[in-house]
Amino acid sequence: MQAVSVKGLITPEHISLFKKILGQQYVLADEESLQHYGHDETEQLVFLPEVVLKPRSAEDISAILKICNADRLPVTPRGAGTGLSGGALPHLGGVLISSERMNQILEIDERNLQVTTEPGVITEVLQNAVKEKGLFYPPDPSSRGSCFIGGNIAENSGGPKAVKYGVVRDYVLNLEVVLPSGEIIWTGANVLKNSTGYNLTQLIVGSEGTLGIVTKIVLKLIPLPKYDLLMLVPFASLEKASEAVSAIFRAGFVPSALELVEIDALKIVSKMVESSAVPVNDDIAAHLIIEVDGNNMDVLMSDMEAIAELLTQFEAGEIFFADDAQQKAELWKLRRRVAEAAKTSGYTIEEDTVVPRAELPALIRGVKALGKKHGFAAVCYGHAGDGNLHIRINHPTIKNSHGSKEMTEALTALFILVKQLGGTISGEHGIGLIQKPYLDTVFKEANLRLMREIKKAFDPNNILNVGKIFDLIK
């Protein structure tokens, strides 16, 4: 990975001011730290910041942003660095603000089914904390064991449970945000209904750190379901597996998760984690992982039996039912580590397409055809229940789509197909740095103009996550 560095924006005077705000130990400019914070999980890209700051409070961030805004210093907010669209890459150098010290769950309000948290809390840590109270926070991206809640807010993350329970946006009630000017605001109220002016809360969710830096988060919770059942279904045809997805919903079932994993992706991850939990052989093309949950075990058993019967119409193979929590955990471990395993095996480019679920077969056909035309291998997996297909690409010579004319041509063709199928170019990873060249395939200029004007209203000096979603705004 070739590091790209921008120098000369940060002066010794800036460093001195930052140390006065945070203390010397939380202002980092050594080479090892800059390298660490210069990349996320996006392809093989590295861009070094000039300084890394680790604030502890909204007031710390406010003081930092006032300096940066006055001197027009680019600022890159960063969570855990698990992003896949380059949203946390400091490609213009400048200041990187890490939220890792803002890592406290502030209150679990059992009476109102809410939790108030700081942005640096790991998603799984928060889920486990509310679970102990019999409560449930459903959004669960594959990186939930390492990603931060704040990053989930920035990208409007989803995960397997989104098919039944929705995405992060559906659980955010209120946000404390530091604006690029340094002003601190709350975007809404801790209520379930709010028709009081423009919905700034939902505007911030999914804005990828371009409008403000989130410092406190109020999330809605729901009661934890008592039971869940899980089954693994093999298919000899990738298209048949995709067709079965739509059929399950048309039959009236709403699984709590419905994931598709192509066999090539499963082979890769099975080797990485040394697991034989899932049969891998040449007559299987893909698996569906299907989960149902609820409070009545008899109803869940009946639903699973009916779904299994339905799947015989799509040439499903022998169905495996997970008997206990250990088997369920093993299956989910395989699914959640697919992206990591694929990247390690050379599939460095990942796309995050989403189409109406009935169009999944057409999308997969298109992906395979583009791979043949442009000389790359592709494996597909993802949240088939809501049409969100992750596509991992392994090109023999091109490891980054960013800056590659040939790969840009191939991805443009992919996204045109996605648009024709009624979909869009990102379901949960965001636009960030690497997807922005393709926005005009799904939006008219009027859409883009409105978005740019919103950015200008929040950030007139254009300092916050500059060049993400849009190019530099003149």
URUR-V261883 format. One record per residue. N is the residue number from 1. SS is DSSP state (H for helix, E for strand, L for the rest). Layout:
BEGIN
[[N SS] [N SS]]
END
This chain:
BEGIN
[[1 L] [2 L] [3 E] [4 E] [5 E] [6 L] [7 L] [8 L] [9 L] [10 L] [11 L] [12 H] [13 H] [14 H] [15 H] [16 H] [17 H] [18 H] [19 H] [20 H] [21 H] [22 H] [23 L] [24 H] [25 H] [26 H] [27 E] [28 E] [29 L] [30 L] [31 H] [32 H] [33 H] [34 H] [35 H] [36 H] [37 L] [38 L] [39 L] [40 L] [41 L] [42 L] [43 L] [44 L] [45 L] [46 E] [47 E] [48 E] [49 L] [50 L] [51 E] [52 E] [53 E] [54 L] [55 L] [56 L] [57 L] [58 H] [59 H] [60 H] [61 H] [62 H] [63 H] [64 H] [65 H] [66 H] [67 H] [68 H] [69 H] [70 H] [71 H] [72 L] [73 L] [74 L] [75 E] [76 E] [77 E] [78 E] [79 L] [80 L] [81 L] [82 L] [83 L] [84 L] [85 L] [86 L] [87 L] [88 L] [89 L] [90 L] [91 L] [92 L] [93 L] [94 L] [95 E] [96 E] [97 E] [98 E] [99 L] [100 L] [101 L] [102 L] [103 L] [104 L] [105 E] [106 E] [107 E] [108 E] [109 E] [110 L] [111 L] [112 L] [113 L] [114 E] [115 E] [116 E] [117 E] [118 L] [119 L] [120 L] [121 L] [122 E] [123 H] [124 H] [125 H] [126 H] [127 H] [128 H] [129 H] [130 H] [131 H] [132 L] [133 L] [134 L] [135 E] [136 E] [137 L] [138 L] [139 L] [140 E] [141 L] [142 L] [143 L] [144 L] [145 L] [146 L] [147 L] [148 E] [149 H] [150 H] [151 H] [152 H] [153 H] [154 H] [155 H] [156 L] [157 L] [158 L] [159 E] [160 L] [161 L] [162 H] [163 H] [164 H] [165 H] [166 L] [167 L] [168 H] [169 H] [170 H] [171 H] [172 E] [173 E] [174 E] [175 E] [176 E] [177 E] [178 E] [179 E] [180 L] [181 L] [182 L] [183 L] [184 E] [185 E] [186 E] [187 L] [188 L] [189 L] [190 L] [191 L] [192 L] [193 L] [194 L] [195 L] [196 L] [197 L] [198 L] [199 L] [200 H] [201 H] [202 H] [203 H] [204 H] [205 L] [206 L] [207 L] [208 L] [209 L] [210 L] [211 L] [212 E] [213 E] [214 E] [215 E] [216 E] [217 E] [218 E] [219 E] [220 E] [221 L] [222 E] [223 E] [224 L] [225 L] [226 L] [227 E] [228 E] [229 E] [230 E] [231 E] [232 E] [233 E] [234 E] [235 E] [236 L] [237 L] [238 H] [239 H] [240 H] [241 H] [242 H] [243 H] [244 H] [245 H] [246 H] [247 H] [248 H] [249 H] [250 H] [251 L] [252 L] [253 L] [254 L] [255 L] [256 L] [257 E] [258 E] [259 E] [260 E] [261 E] [262 E] [263 H] [264 H] [265 H] [266 H] [267 H] [268 H] [269 H] [270 H] [271 H] [272 H] [273 H] [274 L] [275 L] [276 L] [277 L] [278 L] [279 L] [280 L] [281 L] [282 L] [283 L] [284 L] [285 L] [286 E] [287 E] [288 E] [289 E] [290 E] [291 E] [292 E] [293 E] [294 E] [295 L] [296 L] [297 H] [298 H] [299 H] [300 H] [301 H] [302 H] [303 H] [304 H] [305 H] [306 H] [307 H] [308 H] [309 H] [310 H] [311 H] [312 H] [313 H] [314 H] [315 L] [316 E] [317 L] [318 L] [319 L] [320 E] [321 E] [322 L] [323 L] [324 L] [325 H] [326 H] [327 H] [328 H] [329 H] [330 H] [331 H] [332 H] [333 H] [334 H] [335 H] [336 H] [337 L] [338 H] [339 H] [340 H] [341 H] [342 H] [343 H] [344 H] [345 L] [346 L] [347 L] [348 L] [349 E] [350 E] [351 E] [352 E] [353 E] [354 E] [355 L] [356 L] [357 H] [358 H] [359 H] [360 H] [361 H] [362 H] [363 H] [364 H] [365 H] [366 H] [367 H] [368 H] [369 H] [370 H] [371 H] [372 H] [373 H] [374 H] [375 L] [376 E] [377 E] [378 E] [379 E] [380 E] [381 E] [382 E] [383 E] [384 H] [385 H] [386 H] [387 L] [388 E] [389 E] [390 E] [391 E] [392 E] [393 E] [394 E] [395 E] [396 L] [397 L] [398 L] [399 L] [400 L] [401 L] [402 L] [403 L] [404 L] [405 H] [406 H] [407 H] [408 H] [409 H] [410 H] [411 H] [412 H] [413 H] [414 H] [415 H] [416 H] [417 H] [418 H] [419 H] [420 H] [421 L] [422 L] [423 L] [424 E] [425 L] [426 E] [427 L] [428 L] [429 L] [430 L] [431 L] [432 L] [433 L] [434 L] [435 L] [436 H] [437 H] [438 H] [439 H] [440 H] [441 H] [442 L] [443 L] [444 L] [445 H] [446 H] [447 H] [448 H] [449 H] [450 H] [451 H] [452 H] [453 H] [454 H] [455 H] [456 H] [457 H] [458 H] [459 L] [460 L] [461 L] [462 L] [463 L] [464 E] [465 L] [466 L] [467 L] [468 L] [469 L] [470 L] [471 L] [472 L] [473 L] [474 L]]
END
